Amino acid sequence: MKSTTSFLFAFLNVLLLSSLADATVTENITTNCFWDGVGAYIAVDRQVIQKKLNDWHDSISSACDGPRLYLPTSPVFPKILNRNQHVVYIGTGYMTFHDFQDLVEECISVNGMEFIVTIPLLTDHPDGIPFYSLALKHFYERGRGDIPKPNIAMPYEPVDEITRKENGVVLRKGSEKLQLSYVRYTDPCKIPNPLVRHEFDEYIDQGLQFGVKEPDFSFCDRHPVDNRYCMTAKSIRCEVHRSSPNICQTSWKETNKVSCETPLQMVGVTQGFRDMMLLGDGEIKIVASQSYFGNTSVGLKYPCII
């Protein structure tokens, strides 16, 4: 009986490995964009992040299937954070999507200010390399109208205001408000210190990002456009649906990216935005920040985690 059980276990293991080897992973570049903005890592409680990851997994799959993301075993920014901390990432700036430059319609502004919140530097297994992230929000101004959503893994949400001023940004939705203040050393560019540059390059230059269960390609149905984004969306829609929710966004920064030192602080934030960003009620600690601008290729990978 023991030998039969061992044989059966070995046979099932071979089948599992065979199925993984035969899995077809597809990656498509869906669009290109240009970003000019600032980004920052903020220290948060590790347990709060873990609860968010658990809630996300429960929301997209049953107990035994679907992708799963983990906090890295060793804390990120080990010289700054303790073992009970992780980070959230915020990025805000002006996004230009090249594929939609020829789209001319009233009440649509495909380019504009955006504000992104993610949980970065996650892994696909407990001892993995932190190349993954989970998008929490992708804010854009309501006044831009019916816009495409080329950051296809991100949960887009309209807000009343995202205003960039000479020394900061204001984000407002109803009674909720967030205000950032920063100094951009871009003319001439002051290169960030090696610690900041390394962590940003690992996350920003190449990353795999989860967020929504399926990308929203409906803009292409409402506004037929013969560009790469809409043509790719049409050709992969069925495959993406079959792979859902194990799909993620890929992003690859091109060689023209420039990073500059940018001290940043959060001047004020109301409770609703605090809760959304997992900041808690205590002091807000900016771990690292910088400006960066350059072209990016945005794509889709499915299945993402095998």
C-alpha angles and dihedrals in degrees: 000000000000093000091048091052091048091050091049092049091049091048093051090047091054090050091051093050090046092052091049091050091051094049111118115224115198127196123187130181105223103179147341127237143177120229128197112177151088133275136195142184116223124197115241138171112281093218091056089054091048092053090050091051091049092050091049093051092048090050096055105037149013120268095273108039143043129064120307129201127205138197110247116260092234116051118250117243089025093185092055109029130055125226092268093060139076131166142250120210127223125189128179131175149102115306123200118189109204096200092063099046092107094050107111114182132136116247093025125100110174093182125059150100117324136180121207130192122189143158101237136189098042129149137224093229133017096267097033132122114268100245097127135083139183117225114222102179141355108195125197132170115274091220091069089077126207101000131177116250104224093162082078102184095051127098101236118209129177121233132186098245144011107171125177116205130181093272106022153347134264121207118190135176115170107305093345117099138176126186127192127192123197146155115225114209094199104125096078098009115237108207115233119244116272095257093055093041093051096051093044093047092050092053106028101037096052127006146147112224131195124192122123124040091236132007118254108240094161093112088073090056093052096041111028108212126174097220132120094262096055094038091051091045091055094049098047103035096102094045091049091050091053092050095047129156091017094075130112140181120248123206128187122185116218126229095265093071113127123197123195134181112265121174107210137185136180105240096187140349131177124227097260093057090042090056093046091051092046091237099140121208101292135087116314111235118198105206099186139345140181145161120246136175134178145096123307134192112219121200147154130249123196132212087019103185119035 
